[in-house]
Amino acid sequence: MKRYFITGASRGIGRAIAQKLAGAEHRLLLHGRDQEALATTCSLIEAKSAKTTRFVFVAHGID
């Protein structure tokens, strides 16, 4: 089993990569800034029976 850390998994290319890896026996750590969109990605991935871990990072007040 391989492990992958995918940034930007909430949507776009990051989500597409996560979905591509989901079919195999992989453990995915998904990162995104939009908690709701990341939850949607996780639901899509878990439907393909891959195990996921969510990591949401929201930067407030960083200049």
Backbone torsions as a table, in degrees:
resi	resn	phi	psi	omega
1	MET	NA	128.8	177.0
2	LYS	-100.8	155.9	178.5
3	ARG	-118.6	139.1	-179.0
4	TYR	-131.6	138.6	172.7
5	PHE	-107.2	116.1	-175.1
6	ILE	-114.9	118.0	177.5
7	THR	-89.9	152.6	179.4
8	GLY	67.9	30.8	-175.2
9	ALA	-77.7	-3.0	-179.0
10	SER	-65.8	-31.2	-176.2
11	ARG	-166.2	177.7	173.4
12	GLY	62.1	-138.9	-176.3
13	ILE	-63.0	-40.8	179.2
14	GLY	-59.8	-43.8	177.6
15	ARG	-64.2	-42.0	-179.9
16	ALA	-62.3	-41.6	177.9
17	ILE	-63.6	-44.5	179.1
18	ALA	-60.1	-42.7	179.1
19	GLN	-65.7	-37.7	179.3
20	LYS	-64.1	-41.4	-178.9
21	LEU	-78.2	-15.8	-173.9
22	ALA	-66.8	-28.1	-176.3
23	GLY	-69.8	-25.5	-179.0
24	ALA	-91.3	175.6	179.5
25	GLU	-84.4	78.8	-179.3
26	HIS	-122.7	154.3	172.7
27	ARG	-106.0	123.3	-174.2
28	LEU	-112.9	130.9	170.5
29	LEU	-107.5	112.8	-173.9
30	LEU	-104.6	132.7	179.6
31	HIS	-115.1	139.5	175.3
32	GLY	-163.4	162.1	179.9
33	ARG	-97.4	-15.9	-178.8
34	ASP	-107.3	105.8	-173.8
35	GLN	-60.5	-41.7	-179.1
36	GLU	-67.1	-43.8	178.9
37	ALA	-66.2	-36.4	178.2
38	LEU	-67.3	-37.0	176.3
39	ALA	-62.4	-37.9	176.5
40	THR	-63.6	-44.9	177.5
41	THR	-59.1	-45.3	-179.5
42	CYS	-61.3	-40.0	178.0
43	SER	-62.5	-41.8	178.2
44	LEU	-63.8	-40.8	-178.4
45	ILE	-69.4	-46.7	-177.5
46	GLU	-65.2	-25.6	175.7
47	ALA	-65.1	-24.3	177.4
48	LYS	-93.9	10.4	175.7
49	SER	69.5	21.6	172.5
50	ALA	-88.0	148.6	177.6
51	LYS	-89.1	134.9	-178.5
52	THR	-127.2	155.9	170.0
53	THR	-130.6	131.4	-178.3
54	ARG	-94.7	141.8	175.9
55	PHE	-138.1	108.3	-178.7
56	VAL	-106.6	129.4	178.4
57	PHE	-124.5	119.2	176.7
58	VAL	-119.5	119.8	-178.6
59	ALA	-96.2	112.7	177.4
60	HIS	-107.9	132.2	174.1
61	GLY	73.8	19.1	176.9
62	ILE	-92.1	123.0	-178.9
63	ASP	-97.7	NA	NA
